[in-house]
Amino acid sequence: MLPSRARSAQTRVVGFLAGDMFERFSDSTRRVLFNAHLAAGQAGSPTIDGEHLLLGLLVKCEDGVDAILAGAGLAPEALRAGLATPVTTEAAGSTELALGEEGQRVLQLAVEEADTLGSDRAGSGHVLLGLIRCHDLPVGQRLHDQGLRLESARACPRLMPPERKSS
């Protein structure tokens, strides 16, 4: 169960997600959205975009994110450096923020990655894969420049559902 502040931010973001996509997100991805909402608000951005999703993802590395970063020899702090305002636990207000085109694209790619890997839900690790796939965006280029590659990230066993790990 998400904290009440997370549920409130979740409600503001849900309206910007198409159809049943939000239901496909794990709790960890919903926390990423909450933290991305905070990051965008603190940065004064009118939309939640790729950089905000990355910042939200790095607050608490779950669902294989830590393993993917470690596999590339990266620490979350290395990726946070140089990004916009780091996320704090203080809300920047109750501003309703739209999910920008970049953010929508990343989340759609996250759902595609979950499908590709046979997962029913898109976890935060799948969000990282979506960000890596956006190599034409500054956030995707940054991940590429830091050594993150899609194929090696996809190979992380923690991204696969339990029944696929044993095969």
Secondary structure, DSSP 8 states (H G I E B T S, - for coil): ---HHHHHHHHHHHTTS-TTGGGGB-HHHHHHHHHHHHHHHHHT-SEE-HHHHHHHHHHS--TTHHHHHHHTT--HHHHHTTSSS---SS---S---EE-HHHHHHHHHHHHHHHHTT-SSB-HHHHHHHHHH-TTSHHHHHHHHTT--HHHHHT-GGGS-HHHH--
